[in-house]
Amino acid sequence: MAEVGGGMRLAVTEIERLLNYTFRDPSLLEEALTHSSYAGHRSYERLEFVGDAVLGLAITSFFYLSDPTLEPRFLTELRIANASTEKLARVAVRHRLYRFLRRICRDLDQLVSKFTDLAMMEPEEDIVQMTYGGTTLEAPKVLADIVESIAAAVYFDCDSDLQLFWTVFRGILEPIITPEMMMEHPVMALYKLCQKHRKIVDISSSFDGSSNTVKVVVDGEVMGIGFSKQKNLARLHAARDALQRLSALQAADREEGDAGAEAEVGAKQKLNELCNKKHWMNPTYRIEQEQGPDHCKTFICSVQVKTEDKIFVISGDSKPKVRVAENSAAFKMLTEVLGDAIIPSCT
């Protein structure tokens, strides 16, 4: 049952003080603080169901309005982080909400007590990591249920006014996990990396009755797999696995790219030498495309070569400098258009 000396009237008063809000219908809060084990009274299960949805919508709306640049997948991750069982359970621990719950379940009391002891030892600065399971013990769902049930009680008492609800309820959810905090997390880092390189990432999950399996698929290929009883932890492990594999692939691509760049160095000079040797006009270059902001521009250049009876034109790859882009075009002219057979000096 609720903490000795408590009582439902005291519980309502304490939570109203915590929220700085007075309920018009205190029975909503009484229902929110009643566990199914407390016979003869309506439990919080219906309110908890609504509260889960309300918190998800309120959190998503908050970030949607705060930052118009956030993409849907980032909004999803922020909602998951701020409304996860692990995060809400720690809200309940921080504000000692379990003591107000009407229940008759000793096993539940012991489980909550054990988790509370572990959670109280967690450093506050690790809030993002805690969101995905910071202790060796999975957060008891009942703790998150209490927060969600109280959220629904506030929402209905506010006549379903989402803005007023957020004004009242946001305070107890602090600290809110922000995009800046999330960017350091493997799941967000994975999204950011794939967005940068224009890759399509998909994260899917399955549950076999005892463990969650999460797969990260990038451009149609499985890049990471994670397993855990906690879905969020499985996502974390899968994201880390994918980041490691993608990093290894990028390193290999860089080595290959470095080899190609080395081959392109001096291509303009070699093309000029060839044209002089063949008595052709000197090659002419032009910028075909210029993209990106001033601090991070890329260029694509083309080169034209006139022989005795033909005109050849080809564009190179996108490069960060005009000179390098011209070398890329010259290298392609030498190797793909004119051919190695007539350019012994380029081998």
Secondary structure, DSSP 8 states (H G I E B T S, - for coil): ---TT--HHHHHHHHHHHHT---S-HHHHHHHTB-TTSTTS--THHHHHHHHHHHHHHHHHHHHHH-TT--HHHHHHHHHHHHSHHHHHHHHHHTTGGGG-B---HHHHHHHHHHHHHHTTS-GGGHHHHHTT-SSS---HHHHHHHHHHHHHHHHHTTT-HHHHHHHHHHHH-S---HHHHTTSHHHHHHHHHHHTT--EEEEEEE-SS-EEEEEEETTEEEEEEEESSHHHHHHHHHHHHHHHHHHHHHHHHHHHHHHHHHHTTHHHHHHHHHHHHT----EEEEEEEES-GGG-EEEEEEEEE-SS-EEEEE---BSSHHHHHHHHHHHIIIIII-GGG-GGG-
